[in-house]
Amino acid sequence: MRAYRVAYDGRPFHGFQRQPDVSTVADALLDALVELDLLAAGGDGPTRPTPPGYAAAGRTDAGVSALAQTVAFEAPDWLSPRALNAHLPESVRAWAVADAPDAFHATHDAVRRAYVYHLHAPAADPDRARTAAARLSGSHDFHNLTPDETGTRRDLDCRVESGRTLRVRVAADGFPRQLVRRLVAVVRAFAAGECDDDRLDRLLSATAVDGPEGVAPAPPAALLLARVDYPELSFTPNETAVADVRQLFRERRRRGLASAGVADSALDDLG
């Protein structure tokens, strides 16, 4: 069994997990294994064959990016990150590998996952954002902030750092669907004065808060799966592959700055 750290720009994909008739990160990885003659072709979405022991650390949503997504399966020793990258799109890069026990499971054996959300909210008060993050930290039943009906009680750490954007860092042993992005939406609303203490208490209470009073998730493109911890694994980075990951995100930054420049020019010309 081998485990691979995988980074990707999630914007071109409909999430990580295999789905019928749409492009996903998992499909890109499985396509690479087919091209490497390590996997039989066939099937679509969830019906696609996977290697023995195949599992991933998490199912990132459509548009969400990752630095430390972790995928494990039975793989030959020669399958290095560079060998895998030779058959992956440039938006997906494997960059480190670890030998894992035969019984290793990339989903269940992760003890900690950490996400970072870059929140552009000029009207937000950073101190109020940090207050909301502190209130959301600890052990709560987050049933009002996820569409999942089970696994909603989590003990998490939520912090806010100031900078060009507000960086909302959230860590826990696991996350139900959309929880991180809905937490970010709550932080933004509280920091902008659109959510008061009573509403925050209701969201964390046993009372159901849904419909018009529910919380919609923040947009996905600003979210990054930054870290996944496995105490029993020791990953070996490949320097060339790490350089490729740096280039991937440098190019994303360059394109983002160029796009912002277009918007700035249009706004300037409109006075």
TARA-V415089 format. One record per pair of residues at least 12 apart in sequence whose ideal C-beta (glycine too) atoms are under 7 Angstrom apart, sorted by the first residue. I is the first residue (numbers start at 0). GAP is how many residues later the second one is. Records with the same first field share a line. If there is no record, write none. Layout:
I->GAP, GAP
This chain:
0->52, 71, 73, 99, 100, 101, 103
1->70, 73, 77, 95, 96, 97, 98
2->67, 69, 94, 95, 97, 101, 103, 230
3->66, 67, 77, 80, 90, 93
4->63, 65, 89, 90, 91, 230
5->60, 63, 65, 86, 88
6->59, 60, 86, 88, 238, 241
7->17, 57, 58, 61, 83, 84
8->56, 82, 239, 243
9->15, 50, 53, 54, 55, 56
10->52, 210
11->79
12->12, 49
13->48
14->44, 45, 46, 47
15->40, 43, 44, 53
16->42
17->27, 28, 30
18->26
19->24, 25
20->23
24->67
25->30
27->60, 61, 64
28->42
29->18, 20
31->52, 55, 56
32->18
34->52
35->51
37->13
38->12
50->22, 23, 24
51->21, 22
52->19, 20, 21
53->19
54->17, 50, 51, 52
55->13, 14, 15, 50, 51
56->12, 13, 49, 50, 53, 56, 171
57->55, 167
59->165
60->117, 159
61->158
62->157, 158
63->156, 159, 161
64->159
65->158, 159
66->157, 158, 159
67->157, 158, 159, 160
68->156
69->36, 158
70->35
71->28, 32, 34
79->17, 158
80->13, 14, 15, 16, 157, 160
81->156, 158, 159
84->156, 159
89->158
90->157
92->148, 151, 152, 155
93->147
94->142, 143, 146, 147, 150
95->139, 140, 141, 142
96->138, 139
97->135, 136, 137, 138
99->133
108->121
109->118, 119, 120
110->62, 118, 120
111->59, 61, 117
112->58, 59, 61, 62, 115
113->55, 57, 112, 113
114->55, 65, 108, 109, 110, 111
115->51, 53, 108, 110
116->51, 63, 67, 101, 105, 106
117->47, 49, 104
118->46, 47, 49, 65, 69, 103
119->45
120->45, 67, 70, 71
122->69
123->42, 64, 67, 68
124->66
125->34, 36, 40
127->62, 63
128->31, 37, 58, 62
129->30
131->54, 55, 58, 59, 68
132->25, 26, 27, 35, 54
134->65
135->22, 47, 50
136->19, 20, 21
137->17
138->14, 16
139->64
140->12, 65
141->12, 34, 37
143->59, 64, 65
144->34, 37, 38, 58, 70
145->30, 31, 32, 33, 36
146->30, 31
147->28, 29
150->25
151->24
153->18, 21
154->17
155->14, 15, 16
156->14
157->12, 25
159->27
167->16, 19
169->13
177->39
179->43
180->36, 37, 39, 42
181->33, 35
183->34
184->30, 31, 32, 33
185->14, 17, 29
187->30
202->12
